[in-house]
Amino acid sequence: MTLSVFTDEYFMKEALKEALKASDLDEIPIGAVVVSKGRIIARAHNLTEQLHDVTAHAEMLAITAAANFLSGKYLEGCTLFVTLEPCVMCAGAIHHAHFECIVWAADDEKRGFNTYNSSILHPKTTFSKGLMAEESRQLLQEFFRKKR
Amino acid sequence: MTLSVFTDEYFMKEALKEALKASDLDEIPIGAVVVSKGRIIARAHNLTEQLHDVTAHAEMLAITAAANFLSGKYLEGCTLFVTLEPCVMCAGAIHHAHFECIVWAADDEKRGFNTYNSSILHPKTTFSKGLMAEESRQLLQEFFRKKR
């Protein structure tokens, strides 16, 4: 990432704010932001219920929005911050988009792409995980607790 | 699939017609249709260049359109006909959508989901492949030959 006054924690907090918006809509609370040159160029949250669309994960919506912002389909040099480990669908999209880096908070041990094959990501894409994982997990646990 | 006057070959031909539409737009020629109760409820072709969006694969657009038609995000009882083996992203979406069956024409040995992990599909989703594979391959080869 280029020089930025913002930290990774700042961007992950923004992704968590997106997750909160999803929660307010009774959607599973997952949020994402796309950062280019130290700026957020796209933000999105899970909208699968609102849109009746299984493809409307936070990451997918953020990728589409970021590509729209940049007027190009490749997101080279961009970093995706997402509050939960991407599923296979989203990891596939992340591969296609040529992200420079992915940062996710909590692991998804059931549906995370790493469960299937960690090489789904593009070999040039770096990733890190665990940043604010506890906050993300609490948000998810609270959501599912209320559902019961 | 329920009783239908149409054959699988008829539906794959319709998917190939979609692929031709993509080709006419200078998009990689891949097409898909979603069939419910013997009727086509959604049809789509690859639009990644037109939309500047790596997520705009034929399957993804067809899934969104079919869910919109049915006003529900799950496509249980539906069959997806697609002219090329789905990539990981699309296979992940197919999993989420709970398709009953997937039929694809040509294998994609480089990017097909089977290269990564064949269990990406939902365990209840059946699949078959090879139907009109030669027609699909010819369309793709012709497209890439012109590109050179």
Interface residues (C-beta under 8 A of the other chain):
Chain A: T48 E49 L51 H52 D53 V54 T55 M60 I63 T64 A67 N68 S71 G72 K73 Y74 C87 V88 M89 C90 A91 G92 A93 H95 H96 A97 Y116 N117 S119 I120
Chain B: T48 E49 L51 H52 D53 V54 T55 M60 I63 T64 A67 N68 S71 G72 K73 Y74 C87 V88 M89 C90 A91 G92 A93 H95 H96 A97 Y116 N117 S119 I120
